[in-house]
Amino acid sequence: MDERTEQELTAYLDVLLWLETASVAEIEGALSVATAPAREDLELGIQCLMDTDRPGLANYFPNLVNRPTSLKEIRQKFSAMAQSMDQLEDSLRRRRTDPTYPLMGYGAVLGTLAKLQYLNKITPSQRELLLSELASLKGGGLRLDN
């Protein structure tokens, strides 16, 4: 390996080690002042960590998620997801008129997302974004797209 490649790899490793413990604010600050090559290293490092040690970074840097997806897309692609989301949508609809009606299907959706990640059908960063989307739907009682 030539010296230049060795230096680039060492610098990138330093970026990865820093990203493992840096706060989101620190990462955002570094991205805002980084030169083009350093920014590329930061973005690549963030993408790597999103799908390994720090999937929560997907919530702060959704533009860096590889192959972003949505609940609507996952629902269309996997019938088990469609069933659990139908149940959740039905209970959310009923809760509008009867607030005591139990929320059903939410755990099944969560479990299905976990299983899809386990089966490598979605990445940790995709799951993180889907969980955020699901939480906003649950909190707002909004309609889940058919």
N, C-alpha and C positions, 0 to 999 in steps of 0.2 A: 504494500500500500504506500502511495506517495505521501509526502509530508503534508501537502495541502488537504488531501482527503482526511488524513489523520486529525488535522486541526479542526476541520469542519465537523467531524464526528464527535470529537471531544467537546466542542462548543455546543453541539446539539444535545449531548448527554447532560451537560450543565443546565441547559434549558429544561430538559425533562425532569431533572432532579429538583430544580427550583419550582416547576409547575406542580409537583406533587404536594407541596406544602403551602404554596402561595395562596393568599386570599383572592376572592373574585375581584375585589377592588384593586389589588396589586396587579393582577393579570390584565384587567382593563387598562390600568395606567401604563403598563409595559406595552400593550398593543397600540395605545394612542401615540407613543413617542418612538416606536420602533422603526428602523429603516426597513426597506423592502425585504432584504434577505433575512433579517432578524424576525420580521413579522411573519414570513413564511415558516420559519422554524417554530415560532410561537403557535401559529395556527395548526401546524402539523402535530405539535406536541399536545395541544388541547384536544384535537381529534383522537389521538392515541389514548389519552387519559379518559376521555368520555366513554370509551368502549372497554375500559379496564378498571382502573382504580377510582376514578371520579366521574361517574355517569351524571351526577348532579350538575356538572358544568354545562350540560346540554340545555338546561333551563336558562342559563345566562348567555350562552353563545349558540342559539338554535341555528344560526346561519352556517355553523361549522359541522353540523350533524351530517354524516354520510347517509345518503338515501333517506331523507326525512319522509315521514309517513303521517297519517292521521287516523283517528278512530273510524272515520268513514271508509277509508281504504282497507283497513284491517278487517272491518266488519264485512266488507264485500268479499274479501279474500278467504276468510276462515268462517265456516258455518257455526262452529262452537262459539265464536265471538259474537256472531249475529244473534244467536239464541240468548246469550246472557245479556246483551245490550237491549234486546227486545223486552226482556223481563225488567231491566232497570228503567227503560223508558216508560213502560206501563205503570210501574210503581211511582215514578216521578209524576206522571199524569194524574194518578189517583190522589197523590198527596196534595195536589193543588186544591182539591175540594175537601179532602179529609187529612189534615196534618198529622193525625195519629196513625195513618196507614204506614206500615213498616216499609223501609227502603229495601227492596229486594233486587238481586242481580248484581249489586255493586261488588260484593265479594267474588262472585263468579267472574266478573270482568277482570278484576285484579288477578285472580288465579289463572285465568286464561292468558293474560299478558305475561305472567311469570313463566308459564309453561311454554309459551311461544319463544321467550328468550332462552329458556333451558334447551329447547329444540333447535336453537340457532336460526329461528325464522325472523327474529328481530334482534337488533343489537341492544346493549344496555342503554346507549344514548337514545335510541328510538323509544325504548320502553319508558325512559324518563320523561320524554316529551308527551307520550301517550298518557302517562299518569297525570301529568299537569293538565292536559286537556280534559281528562276524565274528572279531575277534582273541580275544575271550573264549571263543568256541566252539572256535576252533583250539587255544588254550592248554589248555582244559579237556577237549578231546576229546569235548565234549558232542554230543548228537544235534541235528541241524538239523531243525526241524519240517517235516513233509511237508504 
